[in-house]
C-alpha cells in the first residue's frame, strides 16, 4: 500500500500519517474500559487485555487490523481522481467553473497546487486560458 495518510485541514498528507495511526491506536487502547458492565470479564482480565494491547505487539496488531478495514482504506486511484479539481490551501478549485469549495476529506485531494491560497485579484490571462481550454 501507499502507507498512512493524515488529513491536514485541506488535503490528505502522507507525511505524518504513520505517527497519526500510531497515536490513534494508542488512544484506542488507552480508552478501553476498566470494568465490564455485563460482568463477562473480570477487572484483571480487562487489565491484562489492555496491557497486551498497549504493548508494541498489540499496537502493531491494531494497525494490521486497521489496514485491512475497508472503512480505513482507499483505492490509490481515488486520490486526486478528479482531473478538474485543483487542491489549494484555501479549498478546491473547480477548473470547469473557477469556483472555490471548502476543503473536504471526502474529495480525496492529496496533491496541492501551491502553498499560497488563491488571491482575489483580476486574472484576465487565467480566464482566457480557461475559456480557450474548456470552452
C-alpha positions as CSV (number, residue, x, y, z in Angstrom):
1,X,0.0,0.0,0.0
2,X,0.9,3.7,0.0
3,X,1.1,3.9,3.7
4,X,-0.8,6.1,6.2
5,X,-2.2,9.5,5.3
6,X,-3.4,12.2,7.7
7,X,-5.9,15.0,6.9
8,X,-4.1,18.3,7.5
9,X,-7.1,20.6,7.0
10,X,-7.2,20.8,3.2
11,X,-5.6,17.6,1.8
12,X,-4.5,14.1,2.6
13,X,-0.9,14.3,3.5
14,X,1.4,11.3,3.5
15,X,4.0,12.8,5.9
16,X,2.9,12.2,9.5
17,X,0.3,9.6,8.6
18,X,2.2,6.8,10.3
19,X,2.5,8.8,13.5
20,X,-1.2,9.7,13.4
21,X,-2.0,6.0,13.0
22,X,0.2,5.0,15.9
23,X,-1.3,7.7,18.1
24,X,-4.8,6.6,17.2
25,X,-4.0,3.0,18.0
26,X,-2.6,4.1,21.4
27,X,-5.6,6.2,22.1
28,X,-8.0,3.3,21.3
29,X,-6.0,1.1,23.6
30,X,-6.0,3.6,26.4
31,X,-9.7,4.2,26.0
32,X,-10.5,0.5,26.7
33,X,-12.9,0.1,29.6
34,X,-11.5,-0.8,33.0
35,X,-14.8,-2.5,34.0
36,X,-17.2,-4.7,32.1
37,X,-20.8,-3.7,32.9
38,X,-22.0,-7.1,31.6
39,X,-19.8,-8.9,34.1
40,X,-18.4,-11.3,31.5
41,X,-14.8,-10.2,32.1
42,X,-13.1,-9.6,35.4
43,X,-11.1,-6.4,36.0
44,X,-8.0,-8.5,36.0
45,X,-8.8,-9.9,32.5
46,X,-9.6,-6.4,31.2
47,X,-6.3,-5.0,32.7
48,X,-4.3,-7.8,31.1
49,X,-6.0,-7.3,27.7
50,X,-5.4,-3.6,27.9
51,X,-1.7,-4.1,28.8
52,X,-1.3,-6.5,25.9
53,X,-3.0,-4.1,23.6
54,X,-0.7,-1.2,24.7
55,X,2.4,-3.3,24.1
56,X,4.4,-2.9,20.8
57,X,3.0,-6.1,19.5
58,X,-0.5,-5.1,20.5
59,X,-0.3,-1.7,18.7
60,X,1.1,-3.5,15.6
61,X,-1.8,-5.9,15.7
62,X,-4.2,-2.9,15.9
63,X,-2.5,-1.3,12.9
64,X,-2.6,-4.6,11.0
65,X,-6.4,-4.8,11.6
66,X,-6.9,-1.1,10.6
67,X,-5.0,-1.7,7.3
68,X,-7.4,-4.5,6.5
69,X,-10.5,-2.4,7.3
70,X,-12.5,-1.3,4.2
71,X,-13.6,1.9,6.1
72,X,-10.0,2.9,6.7
73,X,-8.5,2.1,3.3
74,X,-8.8,3.9,0.0
75,X,-8.0,2.9,-3.6
76,X,-4.9,4.9,-4.6
77,X,-6.7,5.8,-7.9
78,X,-9.3,7.7,-5.8
79,X,-6.7,10.2,-4.6
80,X,-6.7,13.2,-6.9
81,X,-9.2,11.3,-9.0
82,X,-10.9,14.3,-10.4
83,X,-8.7,15.9,-13.1
84,X,-10.7,19.1,-12.9
85,X,-10.3,19.7,-9.2
86,X,-7.3,21.8,-8.1
87,X,-6.4,21.5,-4.4
88,X,-5.1,24.6,-2.7
89,X,-4.7,25.6,1.0
90,X,-7.9,27.6,0.7
91,X,-10.0,24.8,-0.8
92,X,-10.7,23.0,-4.0
93,X,-11.0,25.0,-7.3
94,X,-13.4,23.5,-9.8
95,X,-11.5,24.1,-13.1
96,X,-14.7,24.0,-15.1
97,X,-16.4,26.8,-13.2
98,X,-13.5,28.5,-11.3
99,X,-15.5,28.2,-8.1
100,X,-13.7,27.5,-4.8
101,X,-15.2,25.0,-2.5
102,X,-14.3,24.2,1.1
103,X,-11.6,21.5,1.7
104,X,-13.3,18.2,2.2
105,X,-11.6,14.9,3.1
106,X,-14.3,13.0,1.1
107,X,-13.0,14.6,-2.1
108,X,-9.7,12.7,-1.9
109,X,-7.4,15.6,-2.6
110,X,-3.7,14.6,-2.0
111,X,-1.6,16.8,-4.2
112,X,-1.7,20.5,-3.8
113,X,-1.1,23.2,-6.4
114,X,0.8,25.7,-4.2
115,X,1.5,26.8,-0.7
116,X,-0.4,30.0,-1.3
117,X,-4.2,30.2,-1.5
118,X,-5.9,31.9,-4.4
119,X,-6.0,35.7,-4.1
120,X,-9.0,37.9,-5.0
121,X,-7.5,39.9,-7.9
122,X,-8.1,40.4,-11.6
123,X,-6.7,37.5,-13.6
124,X,-7.7,38.0,-17.3
125,X,-5.0,35.7,-18.6
126,X,-6.2,32.8,-16.5
127,X,-9.8,33.4,-17.6
128,X,-8.7,33.4,-21.2
129,X,-6.8,30.2,-20.6
130,X,-9.9,28.6,-19.1
131,X,-12.1,29.8,-21.9
132,X,-9.6,28.6,-24.6
133,X,-9.1,25.2,-22.9
134,X,-12.6,24.3,-21.7
135,X,-14.8,26.5,-24.0
